[in-house]
Amino acid sequence: MRGLETLKTRLRLYWSLTKSLQTGLLLATGLAGYMTARCPVLHWSTLLALAVSLYLAVAGSTIINMVIDRDIDAVMNRTHHRPLADGRVSPGEALRLGAVLSILGVAMAAAMAPLYGLIVFLGWAFDVVVYSLWLKRRSPWSIVWGGIAGAMPILAGRSYGMGYVDGVGLLLALAVLFWIPTHILTFAMRYYDDYRTGKIPTFPSVYGFHATRFVIALSSILAALAIIGAGVFIGVQWGFLRVLGVMSGGLLLLAGASVLRPNETVNFGLFKYASVYMLSAMVLLSL
């Protein structure tokens, strides 16, 4: 019985290392990308394989990122309780887990289709090597490369469904790429002191809050235009497209309010709404 409880405890710790909400959102974009190309889905086994391969690759890269950032997490108030930061999971143990999940995910994707496997691998490489290892501690512009990594699941899903990379897939990837600053930069402003303590250069710390809010507003506009444009080219029905337009309007209003009437409530509201917006947009595009 004690052994079973210990196993459950370890699994809960491993689960927290995957950042389940973030991983789940990226997985949702990948599945939506596939369903924009193949809907209705005729073979649910294919969709399941897509979900498993994407989840393994994204979760694996996330765990490796947690290993890389464990010293930062240990000094930041928001993250010091994470399993790697407080020592409940050793770096070696987490690295082995992240590596196994990553290899399984990329290998499974490559076995399903070489192009799909290549895009999944590029997403992993941009996230772990370019973003986390190379740029995160050096430049606030690291979020662009992290954004490219975040855009890869939806491009991978669309490309797997189509058999090639098309303009709609690139437009969907751009939508996610432009959405990510809205998500990340509002977070960077909310936890400004934490990031300074961790010595991570962010847009607020390097360029100031006003410039950061302008970037958020601009990226929100571009994300909304890209998503609506993708919906038009996919052939989304007018009713769904109208809902997407209303949701995009809400995103733009909050982004505009963050520039014209900046305060903590608006900033955090934009952060929350951006996640709901992206998930809802993926559902609408899939339908």
Phi, psi and omega in degrees: 000317179296324178295323178294318179295321178297318178298316179298320179297316180296319181295322177296321178294317178297320180298319180294332178292338182277355185049070193303322180293315179296313179297319179297321180293317178295321177298319179298322178294322179295316178294321178296320178302317179295317184289338173292338179262329184228074178227125008287151179284122183272330183237100182292337176295325177293316179297322178295317178298320177299314181297317182294314182296317179294317181299314182299315182293315181291315179296320179298314179294324179295318179295318178297321176299322178295325176295314181298322187265011188297327179289326176291313181300326184293335183256354180264133183300324183290334191237002187292345181270000181295151187303324178283324182291324182260005171089004180290335174234133181281152178303320180296318179297314181292321180297318178297317179297314180297320180294317180297312180298319180297312181297316179298316182295312181292318180297317179296318179297317180295324178292329179288318178191129183303317180296315178300316179298321180296316181293319177298317178296318179298320176299317178298315183294317178298321183288309186279310188277304186286311184285299188285310184285321189265307196253336189303321182269001185248327189212140175293342179285000177301335182295335178295315181287326172295326177295322177298317177299318180292336180276346185293322180302317182290325176293320179297314180297315179297316182293325177294321179290324183273328185092000179199167177273124181240176183297322179295319178299318178293323179293319176296320178296320178296322179301315179292319180301317180283336178287327187300318176301324177300319181286311188284316187289327174296325177294319181296326177287319181297321182248044182305311183295323178299314181293326175294320177297320178280359179058041176257119179290126179235167177302315179300321183283332183265317186249351179095164184289322182297313179297323179296317179295324177295317178298319179299314180297316180295315181294326178295318177299313182294321179296316180296317179296319180294318181293315179296318178299316178298320178299319179296313182290328177291329182097031179300138181299151187302322180299314178294321181296323179293318176299318178299321178295319178296316178298320179295323177299320177298320178297316182292322178297316179294321179295318178295319178297326180293334177274314186278323181228066186292132171200168185296324181295314179296318181299312181288327176297320178295320178300313180292316183295325182300320179292315179297320180300311182295315180297317179295321179296322178296320178296314181296318179295324179293319180293000000 
